[in-house]
Amino acid sequence: MIKENYLDVQKKVVAACERAGRDPKEVTLIAVSKTKPVSMIEELLPLGVVDFGENKPQELKEKYEVLPKDLKWHMIGHLQRNKVKYIIDKACMIHSLESLRLAETIQSEAEKHQVIMPVLIEVNAAQEESKFGLTLDETPAFIEQVAAFPNLRVSGLMTIAPFVENPEDNRVHFQNLYNLFIDIKQRNIDNVSMCNLSMGMTNDYEVAIEEGATMVRVGTGIFGARSYPV
Ligand SMILES: *Cc1c(COP(=O)(O)O)cnc(C)c1O
């Protein structure tokens, strides 16, 4: 069932790329395995799936430890500073950088482990009160600041769009984030390589791809509904 779901989502990713005149190789499908057991992740490994997303540092660490070491673990959820140490040498990317204090912690942990951590800046594109992330306006200046941290590499932007019945309602937020992404890319800031735009989840990843997403984060659509909300 999980394999079939994954292949179905993958087909829709390709179709969305075709509609948008994009090369499907530009889009990474991240299987969001949060709350789901290792056995479900293992079902996908024969397909060659390597990109998985988790939003709890301890859970990422536990799964990392028991699964093959060539998998890529994306830290996609809100990250508390005291938990950075669990994932600094395990995550391939942190999608949710949204404060200078968190950047400082990632810098000191990354330096300790002698790694360079790719980070995406989380933008609250729809300006929802309940969500973490910078406003579109705050983002360029924040990136200039983060660019000064030698062990962080700003690699793009991420957003969690609102939950909506009709994914078309999120199109404008994806467009706004894409425009900001291009704008920052054109500034050619040192130590910043704007190559990733992480946007789109189960409900709206096709629209996100049409609007330029390079990474989509799909949980429910692959692994089924989660038994508790996170
Ligand atoms: C849970 C989660 C997802 C996946 O959500 P689905 O709607 O299940 O696809 C994507 N991104 C983040 C940040 C998440 O926390």
The ligand as a MOL file (V3000), in Angstrom:
LIG
                    3D

  0  0  0     0  0            999 V3000
M  V30 BEGIN CTAB
M  V30 COUNTS 15 15 0 0 0
M  V30 BEGIN ATOM
M  V30 1 C 3.7600 16.8630 8.7470 0
M  V30 2 C 4.4490 17.7990 7.8380 0
M  V30 3 C 4.3750 17.6500 6.4400 0
M  V30 4 C 3.5610 16.5640 5.7560 0
M  V30 5 O 2.1940 16.8330 5.8840 0
M  V30 6 P 1.1020 15.9680 5.0860 0
M  V30 7 O -0.0680 16.8700 5.0080 0
M  V30 8 O 0.8550 14.7530 5.9050 0
M  V30 9 O 1.6740 15.6620 3.7560 0
M  V30 10 C 5.0750 18.5400 5.6560 0
M  V30 11 N 5.8180 19.5380 6.2070 0
M  V30 12 C 5.9080 19.7100 7.5320 0
M  V30 13 C 6.7420 20.8160 8.0640 0
M  V30 14 C 5.2290 18.8580 8.3910 0
M  V30 15 O 5.3310 19.0440 9.7240 0
M  V30 END ATOM
M  V30 BEGIN BOND
M  V30 1 1 1 2
M  V30 2 1 2 3
M  V30 3 2 2 14
M  V30 4 1 3 4
M  V30 5 2 3 10
M  V30 6 1 4 5
M  V30 7 1 5 6
M  V30 8 2 6 7
M  V30 9 1 6 8
M  V30 10 1 6 9
M  V30 11 1 10 11
M  V30 12 2 11 12
M  V30 13 1 12 13
M  V30 14 1 12 14
M  V30 15 1 14 15
M  V30 END BOND
M  V30 END CTAB
M  END
